[in-house]
Amino acid sequence: MLVLGRSQVEALIDLDALIDALAPAMADLSSGSASAPARIAALVPEQEGFLAAMPGYVPSADVLMAKLVSLFPRNAGTPLPTHQAAILVFDSATGAPAALLDGTAITAARTAACSALSARLLAREDATLLAVLGTGVQARSHIRAMCRVRPIREVRIAGRVPAKAADLAAELSAELDIEVRAVPTYVEALDGAHIAAATTHALEPVVRRPWLTPGVHVTSVGYNPDGREIDDATIADALVCVESRQAALAPFPAGSNDLLMPIRHGVITPEHVHAELGELISGHKPGRTSPTQITLYKSVGVAVQDAVAAALVVAAARVESVGAYVTLE
């Protein structure tokens, strides 16, 4: 069995290839040919954490795998990530374990890559200004990914801790050939933004309808079982798309409060969810219909994303002879 550590996985991830490969995987999910049961979780209430299990099979990538991922929000501000994961890949023909790899880097990359895919499908083609709300792993990943699908020329970063926003802006300004700057508030970050990426652990919405510019595409990947990132009015006005209706509208630990709360409030019904990304890719549902339309992609994370990312990493590792092999017998 091939074993890959985090630094090896990070070096092997090809973000452009991942964004491209996610499209057929999401189409598989929407057509029903992929298998990705809703995640389950073991709760650790004294730490406000949980350990979730996410198995998945994607025929277009010929990959069968399971991810175990922990979410421990109290790790924020420590050397440990809030999200940590391991992925076990199985031979899809025999069911034999084939690879064990770090899933923390894959979780970060696949989440941002699917947000970028949503922007490719829904954001205006002339989108140049990106607002990023949050300063953690996903904020960094989203900036890198969004720049690959739209001609981003300016990035504004806002977070709860201004110093972290400034540090992230300095880091990515040196890495990317665009203007990246920190701003004091979410309102200032969103002012005039063509794409807004919410990547927080917010209790109260960080994206509010009065702060949004007509035509903006919003992506929301943050998760807090006690809160949400997007307010009711934005959800009500936006063309809402998800990875999977079943997953997004499921109860904890699978679903999204950003959608479940406005449903409970009577603001929307489940039918307000316009499309899954796979339905946009297959052409079964239309995307943006006007330059001023607000579009929104709400992500809860699904196993097919991890499966595609793991398959790409394992294939690259075998080509480049990276990793160690162990025998389980």
Sequence and secondary structure as in RCSB ss.txt:
>XXXX:A:sequence
MLVLGRSQVEALIDLDALIDALAPAMADLSSGSASAPARIAALVPEQEGFLAAMPGYVPSADVLMAKLVSLFPRN
AGTPLPTHQAAILVFDSATGAPAALLDGTAITAARTAACSALSARLLAREDATLLAVLGTGVQARSHIRAMCRVR
PIREVRIAGRVPAKAADLAAELSAELDIEVRAVPTYVEALDGAHIAAATTHALEPVVRRPWLTPGVHVTSVGYNP
DGREIDDATIADALVCVESRQAALAPFPAGSNDLLMPIRHGVITPEHVHAELGELISGHKPGRTSPTQITLYKSV
GVAVQDAVAAALVVAAARVESVGAYVTLE
>XXXX:A:secstr
 EEE HHHHHHH  HHHHHHHHHHHHHHHHHT SB    EEEEEGGGTEEEEEEEEEEGGGTEEEEEEEEE GGG
TTSSS SEEEEEEEE TTT  EEEEEE HHHHHHHHHHHHHHHHHHHS TT  EEEEE  SHHHHHHHHHHTTTS
   EEEEE SSHHHHHHHHHHHHHHSSSEEEE SSHHHHHTT SEEEE    SS SB GGG  TT EEEE    T
T  SB HHHHHHSEEEES HHHHTS TTTS HHHHHHHHTTS  GGGEEEEHHHHHHTSS    STT  EEEE  
  HHHHHHHHHHHHHHHHHHT SEE    
